[in-house]
Amino acid sequence: MAAYVPPGWPAGVHPPGSEGFEETALTWLLDVVPPDYRLHGVLRRHPVALATLARHHVAACVQGAREGYRTARAELGSHLPPSGMDAVLAAYRTEGGRLVETARAVDLVERALRGEVFTPQLAGTQDERHDGKRRRDDARDRRSGTRPGSTSR
């Protein structure tokens, strides 16, 4: 029976406990962080350390995208035509969403590297319920024009 992986699990990373899990997790995490992280052997020897650094890195990227979105009009408004500003804000929304999904995937991989076992439940896993709430929140935010990757939590 194949191991269960929760929604948001990154493509290309084998399920926890399966052959090749740590190696595929390591490879994926190295693609998430800046290239210079590859220079540090300790991060290859200890994938959980890499996952922790990746979590912090991606969280900072999410925060940066949110700050950029909030300040874009003030910083760029006099330098861009309205269509350019709309395109910049759309890029922030797209990238903000991608970064939030990456942060979620990093969190799942880190939890698995720390030994957490994911199991489906009759009412759905906590992660699946969390995903449903996040999708509802994201839909509400798109309707109201809230910043990228923001949540009501």
C-alpha positions as CSV (number, residue, x, y, z in Angstrom):
1,M,0.0,0.0,0.0
2,A,1.3,3.4,-0.9
3,A,2.0,5.9,1.9
4,Y,-0.5,8.7,2.3
5,V,0.6,12.2,1.6
6,P,-1.6,15.2,2.4
7,P,-2.8,17.8,-0.1
8,G,-0.1,20.3,-0.9
9,W,2.6,17.6,-0.9
10,P,5.3,18.6,-3.4
11,A,5.4,16.8,-6.8
12,G,8.6,14.8,-7.2
13,V,9.1,14.2,-3.4
14,H,8.5,10.5,-2.6
15,P,6.1,9.8,0.3
16,P,7.6,9.7,3.8
17,G,8.9,6.3,4.7
18,S,9.3,5.2,1.1
19,E,12.6,4.4,-0.6
20,G,14.2,7.6,-1.8
21,F,12.1,9.9,0.4
22,E,15.0,11.8,2.0
23,E,16.9,12.1,-1.2
24,T,13.9,13.5,-3.2
25,A,13.0,15.8,-0.2
26,L,16.6,17.0,-0.1
27,T,16.7,17.7,-3.9
28,W,13.4,19.5,-3.8
29,L,14.3,21.6,-0.7
30,L,17.6,22.6,-2.4
31,D,15.6,23.9,-5.3
32,V,13.5,26.0,-2.9
33,V,16.3,27.9,-1.2
34,P,19.0,30.1,-2.8
35,P,21.7,28.2,-4.8
36,D,24.4,29.1,-2.3
37,Y,22.8,26.8,0.3
38,R,24.2,23.9,-1.7
39,L,27.6,24.9,-0.5
40,H,26.9,23.9,3.0
41,G,27.5,20.2,3.5
42,V,25.7,20.2,6.9
43,L,22.5,20.9,5.0
44,R,22.9,17.8,2.8
45,R,23.9,15.6,5.7
46,H,20.9,16.8,7.8
47,P,17.8,17.3,5.6
48,V,15.7,18.4,8.6
49,A,18.2,21.3,9.1
50,L,17.7,22.2,5.4
51,A,13.9,22.0,5.8
52,T,14.1,24.4,8.8
53,L,16.2,26.9,6.9
54,A,13.9,26.6,3.9
55,R,10.9,27.3,6.1
56,H,12.4,30.5,7.3
57,H,13.6,31.5,3.8
58,V,10.1,31.0,2.2
59,A,8.4,32.7,5.1
60,A,10.6,35.7,4.5
61,C,9.7,35.6,0.8
62,V,6.0,35.5,1.6
63,Q,6.5,38.5,4.0
64,G,8.4,40.3,1.3
65,A,5.7,39.7,-1.3
66,R,3.1,41.0,1.1
67,E,5.1,44.1,1.9
68,G,5.8,44.7,-1.8
69,Y,2.1,44.4,-2.7
70,R,1.2,46.8,0.1
71,T,3.7,49.4,-0.9
72,A,3.7,49.0,-4.7
73,R,1.4,51.9,-5.4
74,A,3.4,54.3,-3.2
75,E,6.8,53.1,-4.5
76,L,5.9,52.8,-8.2
77,G,2.7,54.8,-8.8
78,S,4.5,57.8,-10.2
79,H,6.8,55.6,-12.4
80,L,4.3,53.3,-14.0
81,P,1.2,53.7,-16.1
82,P,-2.0,52.3,-14.6
83,S,-1.7,49.2,-16.8
84,G,1.8,48.6,-15.6
85,M,0.7,49.0,-11.9
86,D,-2.1,46.5,-12.5
87,A,0.4,44.1,-14.0
88,V,2.8,44.5,-11.1
89,L,0.0,43.9,-8.6
90,A,-1.1,40.8,-10.5
91,A,2.5,39.5,-10.4
92,Y,2.6,40.0,-6.7
93,R,-0.8,38.1,-6.3
94,T,0.4,35.3,-8.5
95,E,3.8,35.0,-6.8
96,G,2.3,35.5,-3.4
97,G,0.0,32.5,-3.9
98,R,2.9,30.4,-5.3
99,L,5.0,31.3,-2.3
100,V,2.3,30.4,0.2
101,E,1.8,27.0,-1.5
102,T,5.6,26.5,-1.4
103,A,5.6,27.4,2.3
104,R,2.9,24.8,2.9
105,A,4.8,22.2,1.0
106,V,8.0,23.0,2.9
107,D,6.1,22.7,6.2
108,L,4.8,19.2,5.2
109,V,8.2,18.0,4.2
110,E,9.8,19.3,7.3
111,R,7.1,17.6,9.5
112,A,7.7,14.3,7.6
113,L,11.5,14.6,8.0
114,R,10.8,15.0,11.8
115,G,8.9,11.7,11.7
116,E,5.3,12.8,11.5
117,V,3.1,10.3,9.8
118,F,0.2,11.6,7.8
119,T,-3.0,9.5,7.8
120,P,-6.3,10.2,6.1
121,Q,-9.3,10.4,8.4
122,L,-13.0,9.9,7.7
123,A,-13.8,13.6,7.9
124,G,-10.6,14.4,6.1
125,T,-7.3,15.2,7.7
126,Q,-6.6,18.4,9.6
127,D,-4.5,19.5,6.6
128,E,-7.5,18.9,4.2
129,R,-9.8,20.8,6.4
130,H,-7.2,23.6,6.6
131,D,-6.9,23.5,2.8
132,G,-10.7,23.9,2.4
133,K,-10.8,26.9,4.8
134,R,-7.8,28.4,3.0
135,R,-9.5,28.0,-0.4
136,R,-12.6,29.7,1.0
137,D,-10.5,32.5,2.5
138,D,-8.5,32.9,-0.8
139,A,-11.8,33.1,-2.8
140,R,-13.1,35.7,-0.3
141,D,-9.8,37.7,-0.5
142,R,-9.9,37.7,-4.3
143,R,-13.4,39.1,-4.2
144,S,-12.4,41.8,-1.7
145,G,-8.9,42.6,-3.2
146,T,-6.9,41.5,-0.1
147,R,-3.1,41.2,-0.5
148,P,-1.4,38.0,-1.8
149,G,-1.2,35.0,0.4
150,S,-2.8,36.8,3.3
151,T,-5.1,34.9,5.6
152,S,-7.6,35.8,8.3
153,R,-5.6,33.7,10.8
